[in-house]
């Protein structure tokens, strides 16, 4: 299984210009984006409850409304990380909440609780997210790569065992975290203006998420920077196929001078 779709020869060199104006940064990460939305929803719910109490004197129930909300609340409310890679959800929740200092402490504690030789791909991915949030994009790319290699190695080890274990591993693939790491890497590369590498990283994510219109648009914008007009047009039109009224996809077509 190839990690990325190769870029054809003749692709223009990387642009030295600034990153695309349509930068998603940390929120492009689906896990972090979900946590941010949940956190915002909980804040709104809390404020609504406070107003309700002030007006009516009666408190409405404010418990988590979904499993995802409950997991975030448990992660943030626990006040501490679990040992090793099990603390990754807690660290990710801290990053989503914008509490980077606490995330750094939790990550350091998590790494200190495991052997230096123990693979901790989940922690490497959390570190890549944290570094990206801290605008340390080169280091974010390195840790995203490290996480991807760890997930791939784990998959390959299961396949090597043969039998039903191998069959399950093959059907499951590298796992969603592998592709999330590719996306974290892609956006760090966008921030660095390394467009060709960013497109390759987007390719990995889109290979298993072909209907992700927002990611298609971002890959299209990266191709614009590479002067790959045909490739950009294809991505923008594919995004419009899934979200027909997407204004950013339409703006992309306008930017490269083709009719909608």
C-alpha positions as a printed Julia matrix, in Angstrom:
260×3 Matrix{Float64}:
   0.0     0.0     0.0
   1.51    3.26   -1.04
   1.67    6.11    1.43
   1.11    8.81   -1.13
   0.25    9.35   -4.76
   3.43   10.34   -6.61
   3.56   13.78   -8.17
   4.03   13.54  -11.96
   7.23   14.82  -13.48
   7.04   18.32  -14.75
   5.2    19.61  -11.68
   6.34   23.18  -11.06
   8.75   23.84   -8.24
   7.48   24.8    -4.8
   6.29   28.34   -4.48
   8.29   30.58   -2.21
   5.23   32.71   -1.64
   3.13   32.83    1.52
   0.75   29.98    2.41
  -2.7    29.97    0.86
  -5.17   32.47    2.25
  -7.5    29.58    2.99
  -5.56   28.17    5.93
  -7.33   25.86    8.31
  -4.4    25.19   10.64
  -5.24   23.24   13.76
  -8.99   23.18   13.05
  -8.33   21.18    9.91
  -7.58   18.21   12.12
 -10.95   16.38   12.36
 -10.33   15.16   15.91
  -9.34   18.59   17.19
 -12.11   20.27   15.19
 -14.71   17.95   16.75
 -13.38   18.68   20.22
 -13.44   22.43   19.59
 -17.05   22.26   18.39
 -18.02   20.17   21.4
 -16.21   22.56   23.77
 -17.96   25.56   22.23
 -21.28   23.76   22.46
 -20.72   23.03   26.13
 -19.81   26.65   26.82
 -22.99   27.82   25.07
 -25.01   25.25   26.96
 -23.52   26.43   30.26
 -24.25   30.09   29.5
 -27.79   29.21   28.47
 -28.29   27.39   31.75
 -26.95   30.32   33.76
 -29.32   32.71   31.98
 -32.2    30.3    32.55
 -31.47   30.11   36.25
 -31.31   33.92   36.51
 -34.61   34.34   34.69
 -36.62   31.43   36.05
 -34.74   30.37   39.14
 -34.86   26.79   37.86
 -31.81   24.92   36.65
 -32.19   22.86   33.48
 -30.35   19.53   33.04
 -26.9    20.12   31.53
 -25.42   16.65   31.14
 -23.46   15.6    28.05
 -25.76   14.88   25.13
 -23.54   12.4    23.28
 -20.77    9.87   23.81
 -18.29   12.3    22.24
 -19.27   15.09   24.63
 -19.04   12.71   27.57
 -15.54   11.62   26.53
 -14.32   15.21   26.28
 -15.89   16.1    29.62
 -14.31   13.06   31.24
 -10.93   13.89   29.7
 -10.98   17.52   30.8
 -12.74   16.87   34.08
 -10.38   14.14   35.22
  -7.7    16.75   35.82
  -4.93   14.37   34.96
  -3.64   12.25   32.12
  -3.56    8.48   32.24
  -0.3     6.65   31.82
   1.31    6.34   28.42
  -0.61    6.46   25.17
  -3.92    6.18   27.07
  -3.54    9.87   27.92
  -3.65   10.95   24.26
  -7.4    11.82   24.32
  -6.84   14.0    27.4
  -3.89   15.77   25.74
  -5.9    16.29   22.55
  -8.76   17.74   24.58
  -6.39   20.21   26.22
  -5.06   21.24   22.8
  -8.6    21.68   21.49
  -9.41   23.83   24.5
  -6.35   25.99   23.8
  -4.61   25.02   27.04
  -1.22   24.36   25.47
   0.87   24.66   28.68
  -1.22   21.98   30.39
  -1.04   19.84   27.24
   2.76   20.06   27.3
   2.88   18.99   30.94
   0.49   16.08   30.32
   2.46   14.96   27.28
   5.74   15.06   29.19
   4.22   13.03   32.02
   2.77   10.52   29.57
   6.11   10.01   27.85
   7.84    9.68   31.21
   5.55    6.81   32.16
   6.62    4.53   29.3
   9.88    2.99   28.21
  11.92    4.96   25.69
  11.78    1.95   23.37
   8.01    1.52   23.56
   6.14    2.65   20.4
   3.77    5.46   21.33
   2.32    6.57   18.01
  -0.72    8.14   19.68
   1.56   10.39   21.74
   3.6    11.24   18.66
   0.4    12.33   16.92
  -0.61   14.4    19.96
   2.83   16.0    19.92
   2.45   16.82   16.23
  -0.88   18.51   16.98
   0.62   20.42   19.9
   3.62   21.58   17.89
   1.37   22.7    15.05
  -0.81   24.64   17.49
   2.41   26.24   18.78
   3.42   27.14   15.2
   6.45   24.84   15.28
   5.61   23.44   11.88
   8.89   21.73   10.99
   8.81   19.75   14.22
   5.11   19.04   13.71
   5.91   17.45   10.34
   8.61   15.29   11.95
   6.32   13.98   14.68
   3.45   13.4    12.25
   5.84   11.32   10.13
   6.96    9.44   13.24
   3.36    8.69   14.18
   2.54    7.47   10.66
   5.57    5.15   10.65
   4.49    3.76   14.02
   0.93    3.05   12.87
   2.23    1.42    9.69
   4.73   -0.72   11.61
   1.97   -1.92   13.96
  -0.21   -2.83   10.97
   2.62   -4.64    9.19
   3.46   -6.62   12.34
  -0.12   -7.85   12.58
  -0.12   -8.84    8.89
   3.12  -10.75    9.41
   1.43  -12.95   12.02
  -0.82  -14.42    9.35
  -4.15  -16.13    9.86
  -7.24  -14.29   11.03
  -5.09  -11.61   12.68
  -3.57  -10.73    9.33
  -6.95  -10.75    7.61
  -8.41   -8.37   10.18
  -5.4    -6.09    9.91
  -5.68   -6.0     6.13
  -9.37   -5.18    6.23
  -8.88   -2.47    8.85
  -5.87   -0.91    7.13
  -3.5     1.45    8.88
  -6.33    2.89   10.97
  -7.92    6.36   11.07
  -5.16    7.85   13.22
  -2.65    7.19   10.43
  -4.68    9.34    8.06
  -5.31   12.0    10.7
  -1.54   12.23   11.14
  -1.21   12.7     7.37
  -3.66   15.6     7.6
  -1.81   17.23   10.5
   1.34   16.91    8.4
  -0.37   18.37    5.33
  -1.43   21.55    7.09
   1.95   22.03    8.72
   3.48   21.76    5.24
   0.98   24.33    3.94
   2.13   26.72    6.65
   5.72   26.13    5.54
   4.85   26.76    1.9
   6.03   23.25    0.94
   3.22   22.79   -1.55
   4.4    19.66   -3.34
   4.85   17.78   -0.08
   1.52   19.13    1.2
  -0.3    17.77   -1.85
   1.3    14.36   -1.28
   0.11   14.37    2.34
  -3.39   15.48    1.32
  -3.38   12.6    -1.18
  -2.95   10.11    1.65
  -5.92   11.46    3.61
  -8.17   11.81    0.57
  -7.38    8.24   -0.53
  -9.65    7.01    2.28
 -11.83   10.12    2.61
 -12.71   10.87   -1.03
 -15.84   12.88   -0.15
 -14.07   15.31    2.19
 -14.93   18.43    0.2
 -13.06   20.84    2.49
  -9.85   18.83    2.15
 -10.31   18.61   -1.62
 -10.51   22.41   -1.7
  -7.36   22.77    0.38
  -5.52   20.36   -1.88
  -6.8    22.34   -4.84
  -5.42   25.54   -3.35
  -2.06   23.85   -2.84
  -2.1    22.81   -6.49
  -2.81   26.42   -7.45
   0.44   27.36   -5.72
   2.18   24.7    -7.83
   0.64   26.19  -11.01
  -1.17   22.88  -11.54
  -4.31   24.44  -12.98
  -5.8    21.17  -14.27
  -5.3    19.42  -10.95
  -6.72   22.33   -9.0
  -9.79   22.53  -11.24
 -10.41   18.81  -10.77
 -10.3    19.16   -6.98
 -12.58   22.21   -6.91
 -15.12   20.53   -9.18
 -14.99   17.33   -7.15
 -15.67   19.34   -3.99
 -18.68   20.96   -5.68
 -19.95   17.51   -6.6
 -20.33   16.75   -2.89
 -21.22   20.28   -1.71
 -22.78   22.02   -4.76
 -22.95   25.49   -3.2
 -19.52   25.62   -1.56
 -18.39   29.21   -1.99
 -14.72   28.39   -1.44
 -14.75   25.82   -4.22
 -16.4    28.39   -6.52
 -13.81   30.97   -5.49
 -11.09   28.46   -6.36
 -12.44   28.03   -9.87
 -12.66   31.79  -10.25
  -9.09   32.18   -9.05
  -7.76   29.9   -11.81
 -10.01   31.56  -14.4
 -12.36   28.74  -15.35
 -16.12   28.79  -15.61
 -18.21   27.34  -12.81
